[in-house]
Amino acid sequence: MSEYFARLDGCATGWVVVYRDPATHVLGTRLIRRIEELFDGDAGPAAAGIDVPIGLPDRYTRGGRACDREARKLLGPKRGPSVFPCPARAVLAATSREEASRLNRDADGEPVGVTLQCFHILAKIREVDRAMTPELQRRMIEVHPELCFYELNGGRPVLERKKSRAGRKLRIALLERAWEQPLADTVERARRAGCARDDVVDAMAACWTAERVARGAAVRVPAHPDVDSRGLRMEIVR
């Protein structure tokens, strides 16, 4: 196991891994085809954050899992909607949004379908669920960027939009203060390489949270999470 920290982000050919080595302050990227590749052998990160649901309920509850609802409450009315409700496990079998919505409604009988945002990453949710085990969850944790910035901002949501210049500058400043290193040039280099600025900044926040997990300083939402039928904790870490 290596003392570096990572964030996984889904792409068309697999996953983009943004990683940080706290000893050297080096930030880098790599591409993997399968999640398992990140943890093959002893070379994997000490912890990795991923903005994909880990732990799926058998029955859908309006608003999603307890962690989804609590995260939304913490982020407030302006940032809370960025946390989409997690679907029921049965939805993983769907091949269309219509089928996904029907399976989600059948899982509880509530007239609630699946959001377009959720359906677009359904293949990634399916892959994560297939790869995850309770043991792996010690190192790969579910995060949400806005909840990471909530923690970086002293328990207050960052209200400025992340795609705006002001929102991006504020988020970078929070990370620079936490890591005690300049980051603006790193973000611009990543942009010139084809990465969206806000995606890079989100990835940095997830790496920061992964470091907190390894130090035992992270906060779990909720504090006492439910466990799904596969033994996976349904939580978001900040």
Secondary structure, DSSP 8 states (H G I E B T S, - for coil): -EEEEEEEEEETTEEEEEEEETTTTEEEEEEESSGGGGGSTT-SEEEEEESS--S--SS--TT-SHHHHHHHHHHHHHHGGGS-----GGGGG-SSHHHHHHHHHHTT--S----HHHHHTHHHHHHHHHH--TTGGGTEEE--HHHHHHHHTTS----S-TTSHHHHHHHHHHHHHHHTS--HHHHHHHHHTT--HHHHHHHHHHHHHHHHHHHT---EEEEEEEE-TTS-EEEEE-
